[in-house]
């Protein structure tokens, strides 16, 4: 049994506040038709066992969850030198390497690399979002239906 509390009635969105994509996707996630659990790893630590469980859900090595280009541009060396324990320490100390957010819906997990991918994970179309030029400029896409969503 896994440590990550997953439920088809709740969406989990794991992101770094230092990720432009993560910040741009927040309004879409917050306006999903289900309860949402937002995890900003800059402010909330994720246990090592949870990271390993997420990697297993994605069928990826732990290092594949993170942006190695961003890592290589920092003061660290190539990712080929890191083992699982190293990656867990790196993400704990440098949450900004999570440049592509992770979306989890029940037992389905996906690394989001483009905005449109979020809609397939959360089964939403984005049709009810404010698409005014100001909302687009500031990524402030409020729900225009007037419905309150559980968060």
Buried (B, 14 or more C-beta within 10 A) or exposed (E): EEEBEBBEEBBBBBBBEBBEBBBBBBBBBBBBEBEBBBBBBBEEEBEBEBBBBBBEBBEEEBBEBBBBEBBEEEEBEEBEEBEBEBBBEBBBEBBBBBBBBBBBBEEBBBBBEEEEBBEEBBEBEBEBBBEEEEBEEEEEBEBBEEEEEEE
